[in-house]
Amino acid sequence: MMTSGTSRRSFFVGWDVGGWNCDKNPRSRDAIVVLDEHQKLVGKPWCGNLRSDIFRASTASDWVQRLFRLCDVPWPKRPLVTMAIDAPLGFPEDFLRLIKKEQIVEATERSGENRYLFRQTERLLFEQGHRPLSAVKDMIGSQATKGMHVLSKFATIEQSCGVWTDGEFFWAIETYPAIWRESRLLQEFLEKECSDGRSWEENKDAQDARICAFVAFLFANWRGKLEGPSVDVPISEGWIWAPKLDAEG
């Protein structure tokens, strides 16, 4: 997101989203990781429940500053921040039409093709052999509404399909760490991360947050390596930013 000639520093935040009451679930909580423009870990990974920070923050700047404090990252002057979020940031349009009793569609026998359960971005991932979760049926509605609440409060501008911003310094996208685990790009990143003797973070939530932060870096700097939405993807459903297949060869 940096433009030529600017002195503003870029940071890349990964957020693995826990449920609204994840402080009661020691196996799955919010996790935050911050990377710098060199893809290096800044501060330390943080795990816990962000619920109170979400409610208390009044602006995007206040929100991101709280995340930086939790990760022991000093707040820089006029940063540019890209965040990748591991949670569904939209619901299927056909599901929303159904609950409003506007329209029904024929359900299919194959779960991955069910338009009530999966957004177009998820149905495309099923076609590629992945098995993304559904915000409707897989008990991640708490995480989904938490992520969508944050967008609605701090990144209210839909810049394009699957890209939200506050219009000043903060951008947010959705990704899904599981589809990155076999990515050559991710493996190269992890090898570089461990080259100075640091070990990979053992906590799974922090692992996923670090993958998200890496995807945020790719989105801001090498977006051509990510599979973007086609023009027919409903903007209201959002988009899961995944590795571009021809960039993995």
C-alpha positions as CSV (number, residue, x, y, z in Angstrom):
1,M,0.0,0.0,0.0
2,M,3.0,2.3,0.1
3,T,3.5,4.8,-2.7
4,S,6.8,5.8,-4.2
5,G,8.7,8.5,-2.3
6,T,6.7,8.2,0.9
7,S,8.4,7.8,4.3
8,R,5.4,6.2,5.9
9,R,6.2,2.7,7.3
10,S,4.1,-0.3,6.4
11,F,3.0,-3.0,8.9
12,F,1.1,-6.2,8.2
13,V,-1.2,-7.6,10.8
14,G,-2.6,-11.1,11.0
15,W,-5.7,-11.8,13.1
16,D,-6.9,-15.3,13.8
17,V,-10.3,-14.6,15.1
18,G,-11.7,-16.2,18.3
19,G,-15.4,-16.2,19.3
20,W,-16.9,-13.4,21.2
21,N,-16.4,-15.3,24.4
22,C,-13.2,-17.1,23.6
23,D,-11.7,-16.2,26.9
24,K,-13.7,-19.2,28.1
25,N,-12.1,-21.5,25.5
26,P,-8.4,-22.1,26.1
27,R,-8.1,-24.1,22.8
28,S,-9.1,-21.3,20.5
29,R,-8.7,-17.5,21.1
30,D,-7.9,-14.3,19.2
31,A,-4.3,-14.2,18.1
32,I,-2.5,-11.2,16.6
33,V,0.9,-11.1,14.8
34,V,2.6,-8.0,13.4
35,L,5.2,-8.1,10.6
36,D,7.2,-5.2,9.2
37,E,8.0,-4.3,5.6
38,H,10.8,-6.9,5.6
39,Q,8.4,-9.7,6.6
40,K,10.1,-9.8,10.1
41,L,8.1,-10.3,13.3
42,V,7.7,-7.1,15.2
43,G,7.2,-7.3,19.0
44,K,5.6,-10.6,19.9
45,P,2.6,-12.7,19.1
46,W,-0.4,-12.1,21.4
47,C,-3.3,-14.4,22.2
48,G,-6.4,-13.7,24.3
49,N,-9.8,-12.1,23.7
50,L,-10.1,-8.8,21.9
51,R,-13.8,-8.3,22.8
52,S,-13.2,-5.4,25.2
53,D,-10.7,-3.7,22.9
54,I,-13.2,-3.9,20.0
55,F,-15.9,-2.3,22.1
56,R,-13.7,0.4,23.7
57,A,-11.9,1.5,20.5
58,S,-13.6,4.4,18.8
59,T,-11.6,4.8,15.6
60,A,-9.5,2.7,13.3
61,S,-6.4,4.3,14.7
62,D,-7.5,3.6,18.3
63,W,-8.2,0.0,17.3
64,V,-4.9,-0.7,15.6
65,Q,-2.9,1.1,18.4
66,R,-4.5,-1.3,20.9
67,L,-3.3,-4.2,18.8
68,F,0.2,-2.9,18.6
69,R,0.3,-2.4,22.4
70,L,-0.8,-5.9,23.0
71,C,2.0,-7.1,20.8
72,D,4.6,-4.8,22.4
73,V,5.0,-2.8,19.1
74,P,5.8,0.9,19.5
75,W,3.3,3.0,17.6
76,P,5.0,4.7,14.7
77,K,4.2,8.0,13.1
78,R,1.6,7.8,10.4
79,P,1.8,4.0,9.7
80,L,0.1,2.2,6.8
81,V,-1.5,-1.0,8.1
82,T,-2.8,-4.0,6.1
83,M,-4.6,-6.7,8.1
84,A,-5.6,-10.2,6.9
85,I,-8.4,-11.8,8.9
86,D,-9.0,-15.5,9.4
87,A,-12.8,-15.5,9.6
88,P,-15.7,-15.3,7.1
89,L,-16.4,-11.6,6.5
90,G,-19.7,-12.1,4.7
91,F,-22.6,-14.5,4.3
92,P,-23.9,-16.2,1.1
93,E,-26.3,-13.8,-0.7
94,D,-28.7,-16.7,-1.2
95,F,-28.8,-17.4,2.5
96,L,-29.5,-13.7,3.2
97,R,-32.4,-13.7,0.6
98,L,-33.7,-16.9,2.2
99,I,-33.9,-15.5,5.8
100,K,-35.6,-12.4,4.4
101,K,-38.0,-14.6,2.5
102,E,-37.2,-12.9,-0.8
103,Q,-36.0,-15.9,-2.9
104,I,-35.1,-19.6,-2.6
105,V,-32.7,-21.7,-4.7
106,E,-32.6,-25.4,-5.2
107,A,-30.2,-27.1,-2.8
108,T,-27.8,-29.7,-4.1
109,E,-26.7,-33.1,-2.8
110,R,-23.1,-31.9,-2.6
111,S,-22.5,-29.7,0.5
112,G,-19.7,-27.7,-1.2
113,E,-22.1,-26.6,-3.9
114,N,-24.9,-25.5,-1.5
115,R,-25.5,-21.8,-2.1
116,Y,-27.2,-21.3,1.3
117,L,-24.1,-22.6,3.1
118,F,-21.2,-21.3,1.1
119,R,-20.3,-18.1,-0.6
120,Q,-19.0,-18.1,-4.2
121,T,-15.4,-17.7,-3.0
122,E,-15.9,-20.8,-0.9
123,R,-17.5,-22.8,-3.6
124,L,-14.6,-22.0,-5.9
125,L,-12.2,-23.3,-3.3
126,F,-14.2,-26.6,-3.1
127,E,-13.7,-26.9,-6.8
128,Q,-9.9,-26.7,-6.3
129,G,-10.0,-29.5,-3.7
130,H,-10.1,-27.4,-0.5
131,R,-12.7,-27.7,2.3
132,P,-13.4,-24.2,3.7
133,L,-15.7,-23.8,6.6
134,S,-19.2,-22.3,6.4
135,A,-20.3,-19.5,8.6
136,V,-23.8,-20.9,8.4
137,K,-23.2,-24.6,9.4
138,D,-19.7,-24.9,11.0
139,M,-20.1,-23.1,14.3
140,I,-17.9,-20.2,13.3
141,G,-20.8,-17.7,13.2
142,S,-19.4,-16.1,16.4
143,Q,-16.0,-15.5,14.8
144,A,-17.7,-14.3,11.5
145,T,-19.8,-11.7,13.3
146,K,-16.9,-10.5,15.4
147,G,-14.8,-9.9,12.2
148,M,-17.7,-8.2,10.4
149,H,-18.4,-6.0,13.4
150,V,-14.8,-4.8,13.3
151,L,-15.1,-4.0,9.6
152,S,-18.4,-2.2,10.2
153,K,-16.8,-0.1,12.9
154,F,-13.3,0.6,11.7
155,A,-13.2,-0.1,7.9
156,T,-16.5,1.1,6.6
157,I,-15.4,1.6,3.0
158,E,-15.6,-1.3,0.6
159,Q,-12.8,-0.3,-1.7
160,S,-13.5,-3.3,-4.0
161,C,-14.7,-6.9,-3.6
162,G,-12.9,-8.4,-0.5
163,V,-11.1,-5.2,0.4
164,W,-12.2,-2.9,3.2
165,T,-10.5,0.4,4.4
166,D,-11.0,3.3,6.6
167,G,-9.9,5.6,3.7
168,E,-6.8,6.8,5.5
169,F,-4.3,4.2,6.7
170,F,-6.0,0.8,7.4
171,W,-6.9,-1.9,4.9
172,A,-8.5,-5.3,5.8
173,I,-8.9,-8.5,3.8
174,E,-10.0,-12.1,4.5
175,T,-7.8,-15.2,4.1
176,Y,-7.9,-18.8,5.2
177,P,-4.6,-20.2,6.6
178,A,-5.3,-23.8,5.8
179,I,-5.2,-23.2,2.0
180,W,-1.8,-21.6,2.4
181,R,0.0,-24.4,4.3
182,E,1.2,-26.2,1.1
183,S,2.1,-22.9,-0.6
184,R,5.7,-22.6,-1.9
185,L,5.5,-18.9,-1.1
186,L,4.6,-19.6,2.5
187,Q,7.3,-22.3,2.8
188,E,9.9,-19.8,1.6
189,F,8.7,-17.3,4.2
190,L,8.9,-19.8,7.0
191,E,12.4,-20.9,6.0
192,K,13.5,-17.3,6.1
193,E,11.8,-16.8,9.4
194,C,13.7,-19.7,11.0
195,S,17.1,-18.9,9.4
196,D,18.2,-16.7,12.3
197,G,17.5,-19.5,14.9
198,R,14.0,-18.5,15.9
199,S,11.6,-21.4,16.2
200,W,8.1,-21.5,14.6
201,E,5.4,-20.3,17.1
202,E,3.9,-23.5,18.6
203,N,0.5,-22.0,19.5
204,K,-1.9,-22.9,16.5
205,D,-3.8,-19.6,16.8
206,A,-0.5,-17.6,16.6
207,Q,0.6,-19.8,13.7
208,D,-2.5,-19.0,11.8
209,A,-2.2,-15.3,12.7
210,R,1.4,-15.3,11.3
211,I,0.2,-16.8,8.1
212,C,-2.5,-14.1,7.9
213,A,0.2,-11.4,8.4
214,F,2.2,-12.9,5.6
215,V,-0.8,-12.9,3.3
216,A,-1.4,-9.2,4.2
217,F,2.2,-8.5,3.1
218,L,1.6,-10.3,-0.2
219,F,-1.6,-8.4,-0.8
220,A,0.0,-5.1,-0.2
221,N,3.2,-5.8,-2.1
222,W,2.8,-8.7,-4.6
223,R,-1.0,-8.9,-5.1
224,G,-0.4,-10.6,-8.5
225,K,0.6,-13.7,-6.5
226,L,-2.9,-13.9,-5.0
227,E,-6.1,-15.1,-6.7
228,G,-8.5,-12.2,-6.8
229,P,-12.2,-12.2,-7.4
230,S,-13.8,-12.2,-10.8
231,V,-16.3,-9.5,-11.8
232,D,-19.3,-11.8,-11.1
233,V,-18.4,-12.3,-7.4
234,P,-21.0,-10.5,-5.2
235,I,-19.2,-7.7,-3.4
236,S,-21.4,-8.3,-0.3
237,E,-20.0,-11.8,0.1
238,G,-16.4,-10.7,0.1
239,W,-13.5,-12.8,-1.0
240,I,-10.9,-15.3,0.5
241,W,-7.5,-14.3,-0.8
242,A,-5.7,-17.5,-1.7
243,P,-2.5,-18.4,-3.5
244,K,-2.6,-17.9,-7.3
245,L,-2.2,-21.3,-8.8
246,D,0.1,-20.2,-11.6
247,A,2.3,-18.3,-9.0
248,E,3.0,-21.6,-7.2
249,G,4.6,-23.5,-10.1
